[in-house]
Amino acid sequence: MAPPVPQPQPTASSSSSSSSSTVKHFERYFAPAEVEYLTTVARGKQSIRQAEGTRLAACAFAEFVGARLGL
């Protein structure tokens, strides 16, 4: 089961009485060490260069499909 997603903690910050705004602060979902580990696991046997190329190709494909759909 996946861990729960942290919810944003809104904090009010207002410098004038006529308008108020909220600033949302988010906590990190993964620690930097966990990101490094998960990146290594997801990459598998690919080199960093191969993984970067695969990621760029996937992003280019998603952008192309979005453009064709008029998004």
N, C-alpha and C positions, 0 to 999 in steps of 0.2 A: 504494500500500500504506500502511496506517495505521501510525503510529509505535507502538512497543511501549508497553504500559501499565506504568507504574512500579509496582513491588512494594513493599508496606509494609515498613518496617524496624523490627522489634520491638526494643524496649530494655527490659531488666528493671529494675524499680524496686521495691525491697522495703525496708520499714522494720522489719519484724519477721521472725523466723525461722519463725513458724508458718504464714504465708501469703505467697505470692509472686504478683505480678501483672505483667502486661506492658502497656506503653503503646505503641501503634502510632503512629508519626509518618509522615505522608504528605507527599510532595513535590507541588507543584502540577503539574498536567498541562499547563496552558496559562499563559503569562505574562499579566498584566493587559492588556497591549497587544494580544496575540493574541485575548483574549476580546472586547475592544472591536471589533476588526476582524471577527471571525467573527459577532458579533452584528449588525453593520452589513450584512454580506453576507447573512445569513439573513433579515434584515428586508426586504431588497430595496427596493422603491419605497414600502413602507408607512411612514407616519410612526411615531414612537415611540409615540404614543397609540394608533394603530390596532394596532400590534404587541402592545402591552400588552393591549388588548381581546381580540385573537385568542388570546393566551396564557391569559388568564383564562377565556375560553369553553372552550378545550381542557381546561383543568384541571377546570372544572366538569363537563364531559362525562365525563371519566375518573372523577371522583368519583361521578357519578350511575350510571354503568355498574357500578362497583365495588359500590355500595350495592345495586343491583338483583341482582347476582350473590351478594350476601351476604358480600362480602369485608370 
